[in-house]
Amino acid sequence: MITLSLLHPLHKTPVQSWSFDQETVICIGRSTDNNVVLYSAVVSRHHVEVHRTDNGWAVKSIGTNGTYLDGRRITEVPVEDGIVIRLARSGPNIQIHVSEEKRDPLQELLMNRRRAEEAREAEHGTHSEPHDSSNVLSHQTTVINPEDK
């Protein structure tokens, strides 16, 4: 998961945050088609892309007013947890936090089984209705042997 936080201009504390779990590219800018929309005259319509790489995440500046890290203009840099970028020389500060994805082993097993079943169905041209394991108990019948009483 990756979380982007807009920082207060004076106190450098988060005033708004956005979290993303599934996205591979997160767009930041003034235009409403971005994942993170910032209304500032110095922010370009499409200012920054934060994208997944083989090694984690990277920030790529695509706006005309530039993106800054530690006062230096950047084109593309890897994301380190807690990094703070500034959009334009006098624009808003965005802090980026990256957390390791916590994987649920049971959910991962179920997803792998579902993918394998879908692959088998695709090979054989068959299709079955999705199986809802939450209703399994409601369809079971219990037989009580009168001799056990």
N, C-alpha and C positions, 0 to 999 in steps of 0.2 A: 504494500500500500504506500502511496505517496500523498503527502499533505502539503498544500501551498497555503501560506498565511500572509495576508496583507498586514503590514506592520504600521502602527501609528507613527506619523512623521516625527514626533518629538520623543515619545516615550519608548519607541521601538518594541511595543507589545502588540500581539495579534489583535486586530479589530474584526477580521473576517477570515474564515478558513474554508478550504475546499479539499475534500479527500477523494482519491481515485483508486479503485481497486483493479479494474479490468482494462483500462485504457493503455494503449501503447504510445500514443501521442496526445499531449495536452497542450492546447493552444491558448495563449494569453494575449489579450488586446482589447481595443475599444469596440470592435464590431460585435454584434450580438450573436454571431455564429461561432464565437470562441467558447471554450470550456470555462474559462475565467474571463469575465467581462469587467474591465476597469474604465471608469469614466474619468479620464484625465486628458487635457488638451495635448500633453507631451507624449502620451501613449499612442503608438501607431494602431491602425485598425487591426493588423496582425503583427504583433510585436515580438513575441517569444514562443518558441516551441520547446517543450520539455518532452523528451522521447526516450523510450527504452533502448538500451544497447545490450550487447552480450555481457557487459560487465556491470550493468546497473542502469543508471539514468544519465542523460546529458541535457544541458541547456544550450539552445541554439538561438542566437539573436537574428531576427528577420525584419526588424523595424528600421525605419529611417533615422530615428533619433538615438539608436544604439542602446545597448544593455551593458551595465557596469557591474564589476565584481571587485570589491576593495578599491574602488576609485579608478580602476582600469577598464577600458572598453574591451569587451570580449566578442568573439564570433561564435565559438562553441567551446564549452568546458564540461568535464564530467561533474556530476552532482555528488557532493559529500553531504552527509546528514547535517542539517543546520545551516547550510549555505544561505547567504542573503544576497540577492541580486537587486539592482536598482534599474528600473525602466526609464531610460533617458537620464541626462545628467542631473535633472532636478525632479524626477518623477518618483512614483511610489516604490517602496521596498517590498520585496516578496521573499519570505523565508521558506525554504524547502526542507521538509523532513521526510526521510525515507525509512520505512520500517520493514523488517523482514516479514514476508508473508507467513502467517501462522497456518500451517497445514493440518487439517483434521484427518488423521489416518483413515478413519472409517469413511468419511466423505470421499477421500481419494480412491479407496478401494471400490466404492460403489460407482464412482465416475468411470474408473477403468473397466469395470465389468459392463457398464452400460455401453461404453465405446466399443468393447469387443463384441457385444451382442449386436450392435448396430452394424459393425463391419461384417459379421457373419450374415446378417439379413441382406446387406447390400450385395454380397457375393452370390447369394442364392435367390435374390430377387423377391424375398418375402418380407413382410412387414407385420409386426404384432403391435398390439396396443401397449402403450407405456404401462409398466407394472407399478402399482402404488402399494408399497409394502406397509403403509400405515393402516390399511384396512384388512390386513391378513387375519387378525384375531376375530374380527366381526364375522368372518365366513367359516370359522371352524365350528365343528359340532363336537360336543362332549358327550360321550356315552358313559353312563354310570352302570356298573354291573351291580345288580341287586344283591348278589352274594357277598359283595365287599362291605356291605353295611354292618 
